Amino acid sequence: MANAKEIIERIWWIIPPLVIVFGIPLVYTFKEMMEFSQPMNLFIWCYGKNLFEYIRNFTVLGGIVAILTFGFMGIGYYLSRKKGASLRILIPIIIALLGYFVSHVIALLIIGVA
């Protein structure tokens, strides 16, 4: 058990970015699958499409979203110093998701929709 904890201690900083980069398209995929009643055999195709769209839409507003999301994640890393391994993984993820939604509000304010 101590060996697994040492491995997590060494790679804990990569887990939140992976959750954010691959988790947000996953949420959109579940939403699309339920909203349009897609069969489960299209799940991989829908996820690949949403991941591609998430990466492709990296415009100026997409840059704002990415910078604020990962900036908030950095704040989460700072706030979770000297905490347990699980908190050092969860706090940056939660704060990065908060940054993701805040960045969308800021992007909507910039383009004048809200």
HELIX and SHEET records of a PDB file:
HELIX    1   1 ALA A    2  ILE A   11  1                                  10    
HELIX    2   2 TRP A   12  ILE A   14  5                                   3    
HELIX    3   3 ILE A   15  GLU A   35  1                                  21    
HELIX    4   4 MET A   40  LEU A   42  5                                   3    
HELIX    5   5 PHE A   43  ARG A   56  1                                  14    
HELIX    6   6 VAL A   60  LEU A   79  1                                  20    
HELIX    7   7 ALA A   85  ILE A  111  1                                  27    
END                                                                             
